[in-house]
């Protein structure tokens, strides 16, 4: 799974849900900086956090992994 593709997917889901970076970061219990590092493909997401992101947007891990 490419970090850049995952980041674009998260950004797309945020837009579709009408959520800001601040809203999303708060819902995930992370800093806005951490969220941005995932969105821009600068950091990988651990499995538990990936599950949390998928659940937040009502998606599957396969969706997040761009499969």
PAGUMI-566234 format. One record per residue (C-alpha): residue in one letter; residue number from 1; x, y, z. Coordinates in nm, 3 decimals, m for minus. Each point is the difference from the previous one (the first is absolute). Layout:
<recs>
<"A"; NUM; <X; Y; Z>>
...
</recs>
This chain:
<recs>
<"X"; 1; <0.000; 0.000; 0.000>>
<"X"; 2; <0.146; 0.332; m0.106>>
<"X"; 3; <m0.013; 0.271; 0.265>>
<"X"; 4; <m0.086; 0.270; m0.254>>
<"X"; 5; <m0.301; m0.194; m0.129>>
<"X"; 6; <m0.123; m0.066; 0.353>>
<"X"; 7; <0.039; 0.368; 0.082>>
<"X"; 8; <m0.204; 0.101; m0.303>>
<"X"; 9; <m0.266; m0.250; 0.101>>
<"X"; 10; <m0.021; 0.144; 0.353>>
<"X"; 11; <m0.021; 0.354; m0.138>>
<"X"; 12; <m0.277; m0.103; m0.239>>
<"X"; 13; <m0.198; m0.163; 0.280>>
<"X"; 14; <0.039; 0.311; 0.215>>
<"X"; 15; <m0.135; 0.221; m0.279>>
<"X"; 16; <m0.289; m0.238; m0.068>>
<"X"; 17; <m0.086; m0.001; 0.372>>
<"X"; 18; <0.030; 0.379; 0.027>>
<"X"; 19; <0.270; m0.034; 0.266>>
<"X"; 20; <0.293; 0.235; 0.051>>
<"X"; 21; <0.346; m0.116; 0.093>>
<"X"; 22; <m0.070; 0.121; 0.352>>
<"X"; 23; <m0.327; m0.198; 0.017>>
<"X"; 24; <0.165; m0.315; m0.130>>
<"X"; 25; <0.304; 0.027; 0.226>>
<"X"; 26; <m0.225; 0.050; 0.304>>
<"X"; 27; <m0.216; m0.299; m0.094>>
<"X"; 28; <0.312; m0.216; m0.031>>
<"X"; 29; <0.164; 0.138; 0.315>>
<"X"; 30; <0.312; 0.119; m0.183>>
<"X"; 31; <0.158; 0.335; m0.071>>
<"X"; 32; <m0.072; 0.186; m0.322>>
<"X"; 33; <0.370; m0.035; m0.078>>
<"X"; 34; <m0.020; m0.379; 0.019>>
<"X"; 35; <m0.306; m0.002; m0.225>>
<"X"; 36; <0.173; 0.226; m0.253>>
<"X"; 37; <0.305; m0.228; m0.003>>
<"X"; 38; <m0.228; m0.289; m0.104>>
<"X"; 39; <m0.190; 0.206; m0.256>>
<"X"; 40; <0.323; 0.117; m0.165>>
<"X"; 41; <0.158; m0.346; 0.011>>
<"X"; 42; <0.278; 0.101; 0.237>>
<"X"; 43; <m0.076; m0.269; 0.261>>
<"X"; 44; <m0.143; m0.348; m0.004>>
<"X"; 45; <m0.314; m0.086; 0.194>>
<"X"; 46; <0.011; m0.286; 0.250>>
<"X"; 47; <m0.262; m0.274; m0.024>>
<"X"; 48; <m0.211; 0.109; 0.298>>
<"X"; 49; <m0.016; 0.358; m0.126>>
<"X"; 50; <m0.087; m0.122; m0.350>>
<"X"; 51; <m0.292; m0.193; 0.149>>
<"X"; 52; <m0.111; 0.312; 0.186>>
<"X"; 53; <0.014; 0.211; m0.318>>
<"X"; 54; <m0.198; m0.255; m0.200>>
<"X"; 55; <m0.262; m0.025; 0.276>>
<"X"; 56; <m0.031; 0.378; 0.028>>
<"X"; 57; <m0.099; 0.026; m0.364>>
<"X"; 58; <m0.198; m0.326; m0.018>>
<"X"; 59; <0.252; m0.159; m0.237>>
<"X"; 60; <0.201; m0.322; m0.004>>
<"X"; 61; <0.374; m0.040; 0.038>>
<"X"; 62; <0.007; m0.112; m0.364>>
<"X"; 63; <m0.159; 0.332; m0.095>>
<"X"; 64; <0.269; 0.184; 0.196>>
<"X"; 65; <0.271; m0.210; m0.162>>
<"X"; 66; <m0.139; 0.100; m0.342>>
<"X"; 67; <m0.081; m0.360; m0.094>>
</recs>
